[in-house]
Amino acid sequence: MLLAIDTATIRASIALHDGQTLRSECTWEAADRHTQTLATRITDMLTASEMTAAELTAIGVCIGPGSYTGARIGLAFAKGLAASCQLPLVGVQTLDILAAALPPDDRPLYAVFAAGRRRAGFARYRCTDGTWHAETEVVIATWPELLAQITEPSLLVGEIEAADVSAHPHIALPASAYHLRRAGFLADLAWARLRAGQTDDPATLQPLYAR
């Protein structure tokens, strides 16, 4: 059973995935309460699933970018659990999780997270063979700077509350549920990397920050 943990921004999410089926998932507004809520939510999820931490076989964790403190909290918890229980650990980037939830589309996808001071962190993705792949590195920009780059019909998904994009001539917004970053999709990505033998060392895995 893989435990997925994402605390990279104000919305936190956890999930249990057995490699075939998403067994449980919880997403909540953590704001600045990641430390107070994360362990309790994981304990409650394990209890509701009639499991203990000893039955976990792998950990998937969002490594950022996002909130400096938020990303570190989830990663520290995941690294500690992986090291103490000798479990394989897989780190996944924030925007890859958002993109993984979207169905295939011919248009480019701009995945974003709130970066504070009315700025956004974003990367552009393209879908090939049914899978979204990042075309750019993650960049921090003001919303006017980001919107000025979108010059062809495109999808925009993620934390967009700080911007009015409704009048933009090239932006299409997916349904609201797609804007919520969910640990179930983090778990899917983590399982794919586990099967490919792509794991991370808990001693050296670090948060990813964008500038």
Order of alpha helices (4+ residues) and beta strands (2+ residues): beta-beta-beta-alpha-beta-alpha-beta-alpha-beta-beta-beta-beta-alpha-beta-beta-alpha
